[in-house]
Amino acid sequence: MDPLDIVMKGIIGIDHSYAKKAAKKTKTPAIPESPLRKIKGDGYRLGFSTLETMPNVESGRTFYIAGHGSGHKMEGIVSPVYVSAVWIDCGGDEGILWLGGDIIGLTRIEVEEIRSRILSSKVIKGCKLINISVTHSHSGVDTLGYWGKPIASVPLDGKDPEYMETLMSNFVKASEQAYLNRKPGKLYSGRIEIKDGLFTKRGFTDKHEFLTRLRFAPDDGGNETWFMNFGGHPNSLGGSNRMLSGEYPYFMREKIKAETGADVLFTIGAIGAMDVCQMDEDPLECVKKQGAMIAENAEKITEERLLEPEIKFIQQPFYMPVDNYVLTLLAILHTMSFKAYPCETSLTGVSTKTELTYMKIGDQKFVTLPGENFVSTVYGSYKTAETSPIGLGEEVNPAPLCEICGDSEIIAVGNTNDMTGYVVPPNDFMLNPTQPFLNGVKDKTGLNHYHETNSMGVNTQQAIADAFRDVVNRMD
């Protein structure tokens, strides 16, 4: 017997014992419907701020690089990393904050802490919504705990408490400065297709290679602010990298700033199993060229529509069943922040509380999503029964989100307000039969189903689709 089979059985036993104890201590309360909120006015106001947010390398402490294998100690710096904030209102007393950071991700527990600090600020007034997105850089500092030193293939906590405090504090400071920087102007929405800008090893029929941009042009003629979204992983420095970097988003922002003066808040789209095209054999040159390519395409966007000054949104928490035995073990070990709720339908016996936001800025629709969604879960083009690794047709999959909301151009913003892993369609979901969620498995075509090991489970997409359908029905 493979020794990891024994390890897996031990993990499952620990999880089930944990779930039984959780069921005795904790109830799973009903989650109330979040209200629909509307902000209207005579015109948009927007403020932007960004802060360099670096680990204290002079401290002599160990910082772990997140995104590839665990236990990778940071050895140097390729580029600085930042947090940024955008405040948007419609000229009145109420507005929203959208935050971004050059990090791998945050759990909802850290997100709620940052929100609490912002809402306690004496500077910011009338904030009605806070979204916290990440660039998902695979060369940033571990902010989840998943990439610390491993023992028997199970990583220990890789977070540095001082860096986490710096990160949270800078999110608040950037938010306050963005609020103070607000000025009136016009907001436009546009997009461009970057053909062959993405690649995938999962055989997707549609990669959704669209770069979207909201462009704020201030009335005073000052620097513009661009809110950008693209569905490719910032991971091209590779698994052997030990250097801190914001990867291609950093180089993209620098190029746009130098050439146009615009400030950029960059977010990722449906990036599950999706990478930016490889543009050079040298990893560093590759990420620089990726950044330049995306910047150049952003600057080519000419077809735009003016957005009317209205913001509508529903930010809805919901429960997600947790099948992943390994992630549950990490929660038990306090490697990652996690609160368990009893669940009768999950393999582990627990669920987690997560959230999504459905919103419209003018007529531009957005959905913020926990985790890394496969592009087909948002925009469709599922595998057929003939191409499915388990021989099932697309009828077993939930409706894609664009179909639920009736808009193929909805902007999906991934890894926002929670990082819950990959979201894989049920007819493309395979697990290792003896080491589920610990190691991947190859299907009949030789494709390695690695992504499932970092998924909450096969029912994750259904939980998101159900929550999204609910808020869409209440929005319209």
Beta strands, then each sheet from edge to edge (+ up, - down):
strand 1: 37-40
strand 2: 44-52
strand 3: 76-77
strand 4: 82-89
strand 5: 95-101
strand 6: 127-134
strand 7: 150-151
strand 8: 154-155
strand 9: 183-193
strand 10: 198-199
strand 11: 210-218
strand 12: 225-230
strand 13: 243-244
strand 14: 263-268
strand 15: 275-276
strand 16: 304-306
strand 17: 310-322
strand 18: 341-342
strand 19: 350-361
strand 20: 364-368
strand 21: 372-373
strand 22: 411-413
strand 23: 422-423
sheet 1: 1+ 17- 19+ 18-
sheet 2: 1+ 17- 19+ 20- 22-
sheet 3: 6+ 5+ 4- 2+ 9- 11+ 12- 14-
sheet 4: 6+ 5+ 4- 2+ 9- 16+
sheet 5: 3+ 13+
sheet 6: 7+ 8-
sheet 7: 10+ 15-
sheet 8: 21+ 23+
end
